[in-house]
Amino acid sequence: MRSLSPVSRTLLLALPLLVATAIGCKKEYDTPPVRTLGSGNVVTIAQLKAMYQGSPVHFSDSANAVNTVYAVVTADEQNGNLYKNVYVQDNTGAIAVRLLFSGGLYQGDSIRIYLPGTVLSPYNGLMQIDSVNVDNNIVKQATGVYVAPTPTTMTELATQAGLGGSLQSKLITLSGVEFIPGDTGLTYADPVNQLTLNRTLENCSGGTAVVRSSGYGNFAGTHLPTGKGTFTGIASWFGSAAQLYVRDINEVQLDGPRCGVIGACDPLVSVSEDFSSVVSNSAIALDCWTNTFTAGSVAWRGRVSGSDFSAEARISLGQPSTMWLVTPQIIFSGTQNLSFSSAMANWVDNSLTAMVSTNFTGDVNTATWTPVTGATIAGQTNANDEWVPSGNISLASFLPSGYSGNFVVAFKYEGTAANSTTYRVDNVAVN
């Protein structure tokens, strides 16, 4: 028999020991620690924002410190329009959250924000919680939580989306808005050069707001819709004006007839207009109304004095002016009355007339007009800015006998001298 070498004998003797070691050595993996964050003193978003008094607020984990706020994520980074920024909201307000690292938070996440290590301060008028680390500062409580958008107007955005305003950073919806004509042939942003661009959204009264979109957004190369409708997004702020962000391109529903498009407006059975949406000293642009001039260079403008909103006609630069403010098409029922209120300032002449037409199609020059007599209109015997009711005037006598079609009412102003009377109209009703 062949004898084993010394090396072989050593390996054979060691083998049982290796086997025993392998069998007896069972690896135990470390259990990850449970991630917990202190709760401390809890505040609402409104209370949190009120803590800013002109200097950045640095949060610490010291005893009795404010260190927790609960909120729901209303806009995230998924579509690329926001980067290292999300917006959150509770039932007291909303705020921007600036992240140290991108990702980890999604629309509908109900979260607890642990504030130590973060900073509360505004950036160009937008209040934000800065330096938030999702791993260290956020605990998710739930997902898929729905937050309803807040309906608002251009006027409210201008006054309430700024620092301290109730709409800042909120999810909002605007109705009756459209992109301005000069933007409708453009895309939201520049995806080729990855440039962030501004587009202008307007309402039918001339109010505007900027829609800012990133060139990295997945909709950056999408052409702007050309119609009018609703816009849902985030009401942010930059410098001195509101700045809107698209949260989801499907929430931009601008597919209806544009402001002032005559043929696209359905005839109405009645009209009631108090001019509450007009912008002071801006041309009136009410949905389906026509505002134009046939002499001079100005049309009817909005007049706002405190809580008093109205339409105003006055000459400009001492030029003779003729301007028309025409209602939408109205279905004649045979029994409708016209009523309105008028006021004047610095009377010189009776330069305001109410008129009706059955063949108006958008051009006041080609339509046939019949003056509505019998209406009381502010004049020489009235005080400046005194509102005078017209009374109820039956329209049947000013329309063809047996007429059963549509008609419009127009307010025609003719200012013929350098100091012609200024006229205002309000509370126009046909019913």
C-alpha positions in Angstrom: 0.0 0.0 0.0 1.2 3.4 -0.9 1.9 5.6 2.1 0.4 9.2 2.4 2.7 12.1 2.2 3.0 14.4 5.2 0.9 17.1 3.5 -1.9 14.7 2.7 -2.0 13.4 6.2 -2.3 17.0 7.5 -5.2 17.7 5.2 -7.1 14.6 6.2 -6.7 15.4 9.8 -7.9 19.0 9.2 -11.0 18.0 7.2 -13.2 16.9 10.1 -12.4 20.2 11.8 -13.4 22.2 8.7 -16.6 20.3 8.3 -17.6 20.8 11.9 -16.8 24.5 11.7 -18.9 24.9 8.6 -21.8 23.1 10.1 -21.6 24.9 13.4 -21.2 28.5 12.0 -24.7 29.8 11.2 -24.5 33.5 10.1 -26.9 35.9 11.9 -27.8 39.1 10.0 -28.2 42.4 11.8 -31.8 43.6 12.2 -32.1 47.1 10.8 -33.0 49.7 13.4 -36.6 50.9 13.5 -36.5 54.5 12.1 -38.1 56.9 14.5 -38.2 60.7 14.7 -39.2 62.7 17.7 -42.6 64.3 17.7 -42.1 67.3 19.9 -44.3 70.4 19.5 -46.6 70.1 16.5 -47.7 73.2 14.5 -50.0 73.7 11.4 -48.6 75.2 8.2 -50.2 78.5 9.0 -48.6 78.6 12.5 -45.3 77.6 10.9 -45.3 80.3 8.3 -46.2 82.9 11.0 -43.0 82.1 12.8 -41.0 83.9 10.1 -40.5 87.5 11.3 -38.0 88.8 8.8 -35.1 86.5 9.6 -34.6 82.8 8.7 -35.8 80.3 11.3 -33.3 77.5 12.0 -35.0 74.5 13.7 -33.2 72.4 16.3 -34.0 69.3 18.3 -33.7 71.0 21.6 -36.3 70.5 24.3 -39.7 72.3 23.9 -38.7 73.3 20.3 -41.3 73.4 17.5 -40.2 70.4 15.4 -43.2 68.8 13.6 -45.7 69.7 10.9 -48.2 67.3 9.2 -49.2 67.8 5.5 -50.1 66.2 2.2 -48.0 66.4 -0.9 -50.0 68.2 -3.6 -47.2 68.4 -6.3 -44.1 66.3 -6.8 -41.2 65.9 -9.2 -42.4 63.0 -11.3 -43.2 64.9 -14.5 -39.9 66.8 -14.4 -41.5 70.3 -14.0 -40.3 70.6 -10.4 -36.8 69.6 -9.3 -35.8 69.1 -5.7 -39.0 70.9 -4.8 -42.5 69.7 -3.8 -45.6 71.5 -2.5 -47.5 70.4 0.6 -50.8 71.5 2.1 -52.9 71.1 5.3 -56.3 72.5 6.2 -54.7 75.8 7.2 -52.5 76.6 4.2 -49.7 75.4 1.9 -45.9 75.7 1.7 -43.1 74.8 -0.7 -40.6 72.2 0.5 -37.0 72.4 -0.9 -35.2 69.1 -0.8 -31.5 68.4 -0.4 -31.8 65.4 -2.7 -34.3 64.7 -5.5 -37.0 62.0 -5.1 -38.9 60.1 -2.4 -42.0 62.1 -2.2 -45.1 61.7 -4.3 -48.5 63.4 -4.8 -51.0 62.1 -2.3 -48.3 61.2 0.4 -49.5 62.2 3.8 -46.3 63.0 5.7 -44.8 64.2 9.0 -42.1 66.7 8.5 -39.5 66.6 11.3 -38.1 70.1 11.3 -34.7 70.0 13.1 -32.0 70.7 10.6 -34.3 72.6 8.2 -34.7 76.3 7.7 -37.9 78.4 7.2 -37.3 81.4 4.9 -38.7 83.0 1.8 -37.1 82.9 -1.7 -38.2 85.8 -3.9 -41.4 86.1 -2.0 -42.2 82.3 -1.7 -42.1 80.9 1.8 -40.4 77.5 1.9 -39.0 74.8 4.3 -35.4 74.5 3.0 -32.8 71.8 3.4 -35.2 68.9 3.9 -33.6 65.5 3.8 -36.3 62.9 2.9 -34.5 60.2 4.8 -33.9 62.2 7.9 -36.8 64.6 8.0 -39.8 62.8 6.5 -42.0 60.0 7.8 -44.9 58.9 5.5 -48.2 58.3 7.2 -50.3 57.3 4.2 -50.4 57.4 0.4 -53.1 58.3 -2.2 -54.6 61.1 -0.1 -56.8 63.4 -2.2 -56.7 67.2 -1.8 -59.3 69.2 -3.7 -58.1 72.3 -5.6 -59.3 75.7 -4.4 -61.3 77.6 -7.0 -60.0 81.1 -7.4 -59.7 84.1 -9.8 -56.9 86.1 -11.4 -57.7 89.0 -9.0 -57.4 86.8 -5.9 -54.1 85.4 -7.2 -52.7 88.8 -7.6 -53.5 89.7 -3.9 -53.4 86.3 -2.1 -50.6 84.3 -3.8 -47.8 86.6 -2.4 -45.9 86.3 0.9 -48.5 85.9 3.7 -51.4 85.3 1.3 -53.9 82.6 1.8 -53.4 81.1 -1.7 -49.6 80.9 -1.7 -48.4 77.3 -2.7 -51.9 76.0 -2.8 -53.4 73.7 -5.4 -55.9 76.0 -7.3 -58.3 76.0 -10.2 -59.0 78.9 -12.5 -62.1 78.9 -14.7 -62.8 80.8 -17.9 -59.1 81.3 -18.8 -57.0 80.9 -22.0 -53.4 81.4 -23.1 -52.9 84.8 -24.8 -53.1 84.8 -28.6 -49.3 85.5 -28.9 -48.6 82.3 -27.0 -51.0 79.8 -28.6 -48.6 78.8 -31.3 -45.8 78.0 -28.8 -44.9 75.0 -26.6 -44.9 75.1 -22.8 -41.1 75.2 -22.7 -38.0 74.4 -24.8 -37.2 70.7 -24.5 -34.4 70.8 -27.1 -32.3 73.3 -25.2 -33.9 72.4 -21.9 -34.9 75.9 -21.2 -37.6 76.9 -18.6 -40.0 79.4 -20.2 -43.0 81.6 -19.1 -46.3 81.6 -20.9 -49.2 84.0 -20.1 -52.7 82.8 -19.0 -55.5 85.4 -19.2 -59.2 85.6 -18.4 -61.9 87.4 -20.4 -61.5 90.6 -18.4 -57.8 91.0 -19.1 -56.4 89.6 -15.9 -53.2 87.6 -16.4 -50.8 85.2 -14.6 -47.6 83.5 -15.7 -47.4 79.8 -16.2 -43.8 78.7 -15.8 -42.7 75.3 -17.2 -39.3 73.5 -17.1 -37.5 72.4 -20.3 -37.0 69.1 -18.5 -40.8 68.5 -18.0 -42.3 65.6 -19.9 -44.8 68.0 -21.5 -42.2 70.7 -22.4 -42.6 70.2 -26.1 -46.4 70.1 -26.0 -48.1 72.9 -27.8 -50.3 75.2 -25.7 -54.1 74.6 -26.0 -55.8 77.3 -28.1 -59.2 77.3 -26.3 -60.7 78.5 -23.1 -61.5 76.5 -20.0 -60.1 75.5 -16.6 -56.5 75.4 -15.4 -55.5 73.4 -12.3 -52.0 73.8 -10.8 -49.9 75.2 -8.0 -50.1 78.9 -7.2 -46.5 79.9 -6.6 -44.9 83.3 -6.5 -41.8 85.0 -7.8 -40.7 88.5 -7.1 -43.9 90.6 -7.4 -46.3 88.3 -9.2 -48.1 85.0 -9.1 -46.4 82.1 -10.9 -48.3 79.0 -11.8 -47.0 75.5 -12.2 -48.6 72.7 -14.1 -49.0 69.6 -11.9 -50.4 67.3 -14.5 -50.9 68.3 -18.2 -54.3 66.5 -18.1 -55.5 69.2 -15.6 -55.1 71.9 -18.2 -58.5 71.7 -19.9 -58.6 74.6 -22.3 -60.8 73.3 -25.2 -63.8 75.6 -25.2 -64.6 78.7 -27.3 -62.2 81.6 -26.7 -63.2 84.9 -25.1 -65.3 87.0 -27.4 -65.8 84.5 -30.2 -69.2 85.4 -31.5 -70.1 82.3 -33.5 -68.9 79.9 -30.7 -71.2 81.2 -28.0 -74.6 79.6 -27.5 -77.6 82.1 -27.4 -78.8 82.9 -23.9 -82.3 83.0 -22.5 -81.4 85.9 -20.2 -78.5 88.2 -19.3 -77.4 89.4 -15.8 -74.1 91.2 -15.6 -72.7 93.2 -12.7 -69.1 93.6 -14.1 -67.6 92.1 -10.9 -64.8 90.5 -12.9 -63.5 93.7 -14.6 -60.0 95.1 -14.1 -59.8 98.8 -13.3 -58.8 100.9 -16.4 -58.4 97.8 -18.6 -60.5 97.0 -21.6 -63.5 94.9 -20.8 -63.3 91.4 -22.1 -66.4 89.5 -20.9 -67.1 86.1 -22.3 -69.2 86.3 -25.4 -69.7 90.1 -25.1 -68.3 92.5 -27.8 -66.3 95.5 -26.8 -65.2 97.7 -29.7 -64.9 101.3 -31.0 -65.7 102.9 -34.3 -64.1 106.3 -33.5 -61.1 107.1 -31.4 -58.7 104.5 -30.1 -60.3 103.2 -26.8 -63.1 100.8 -25.9 -65.2 100.4 -22.7 -63.0 99.9 -19.7 -63.4 98.5 -16.2 -64.0 100.8 -13.3 -63.3 99.7 -9.8 -64.0 101.9 -6.8 -63.9 100.1 -3.5 -66.5 97.4 -3.8 -68.2 99.1 -6.8 -67.4 97.4 -10.2 -68.8 98.8 -13.4 -68.2 99.5 -17.1 -66.9 103.0 -18.0 -66.8 104.9 -21.3 -64.8 108.1 -21.6 -62.8 109.9 -24.3 -59.0 109.6 -24.4 -56.4 112.2 -25.3 -59.1 114.7 -26.2 -60.2 112.7 -29.3 -63.8 112.1 -30.3 -64.7 108.5 -29.3 -67.5 106.1 -30.3 -67.5 102.8 -28.4 -69.9 99.8 -28.2 -70.4 97.3 -25.5 -72.7 94.5 -26.9 -74.3 91.6 -25.0 -74.2 88.0 -26.1 -77.0 86.8 -28.4 -80.3 86.5 -26.5 -83.2 84.3 -27.5 -86.3 86.5 -27.7 -89.3 85.1 -25.8 -91.6 87.9 -26.5 -91.8 89.2 -22.9 -88.3 90.2 -22.0 -87.5 93.5 -20.2 -84.2 95.4 -20.2 -82.9 97.1 -17.1 -79.6 98.6 -16.1 -78.1 101.4 -13.9 -76.1 104.3 -15.2 -74.0 107.1 -13.7 -72.1 110.0 -15.1 -69.4 112.4 -14.2 -68.8 116.0 -15.3 -71.9 116.3 -17.5 -71.5 118.0 -20.9 -73.8 116.0 -23.1 -76.1 112.9 -23.2 -73.6 110.6 -24.9 -75.0 107.2 -23.8 -77.7 105.3 -25.7 -79.1 101.7 -25.3 -79.8 100.0 -28.6 -81.0 96.6 -29.9 -80.2 94.6 -33.1 -81.5 91.4 -34.6 -78.8 91.0 -37.2 -75.6 91.7 -35.3 -72.9 89.1 -36.2 -69.8 90.8 -34.8 -69.5 94.0 -36.8 -71.4 96.9 -35.3 -71.1 98.8 -38.6 -73.0 96.3 -40.6 -75.8 95.7 -38.1 -79.1 97.5 -38.0 -79.6 99.3 -34.6 -82.8 100.5 -32.9 -82.5 102.9 -30.0 -84.3 101.8 -26.8 -86.3 104.8 -25.8 -88.0 105.2 -22.4 -85.0 104.2 -20.4 -83.9 106.6 -17.6 -80.3 107.5 -18.1 -78.1 109.6 -15.7 -77.9 113.2 -17.0 -77.5 116.8 -16.2 -79.8 116.8 -13.2 -78.0 114.0 -11.5 -74.9 114.3 -9.2 -71.6 113.0 -10.3 -71.4 109.2 -9.7 -75.0 108.9 -8.7 -76.4 105.6 -9.8 -79.7 106.0 -11.7 -82.0 102.9 -12.4 -83.2 102.7 -16.0 -86.5 101.1 -15.0 -87.9 98.0 -16.7 -88.2 98.5 -20.4 -90.2 96.0 -22.5 -88.2 95.1 -25.6 -91.1 93.7 -27.6 -91.9 97.2 -29.1 -88.3 97.6 -30.3 -88.2 94.3 -32.2 -90.1 93.3 -35.3 -93.7 92.3 -34.8 -93.9 88.5 -34.3 -90.1 88.2 -34.1 -88.9 84.8 -32.8 -85.1 84.9 -33.3 -82.1 86.2 -31.4 -81.1 89.8 -30.6 -78.5 91.7 -28.7 -78.4 94.9 -26.6 -75.7 97.4 -27.1 -74.5 100.4 -25.0 -73.2 103.0 -27.5 -71.1 105.9 -26.2 -70.4 108.9 -28.4 -68.0 111.4 -26.9 -67.7 114.3 -29.4 -65.8 117.0 -27.5 -62.6 117.2 -25.5 -64.6 117.4 -22.3 -67.5 115.0 -23.1 -69.4 113.3 -20.2 -67.9 110.2 -18.7 -70.5 107.4 -18.4 -70.7 104.2 -16.4 -73.1 101.3 -16.7 -73.8 98.5 -14.2 -76.3 95.7 -13.4 -77.4 95.0 -17.0 -80.3 92.5 -17.0 -82.5 91.1 -19.8 -85.1 88.7 -18.5 
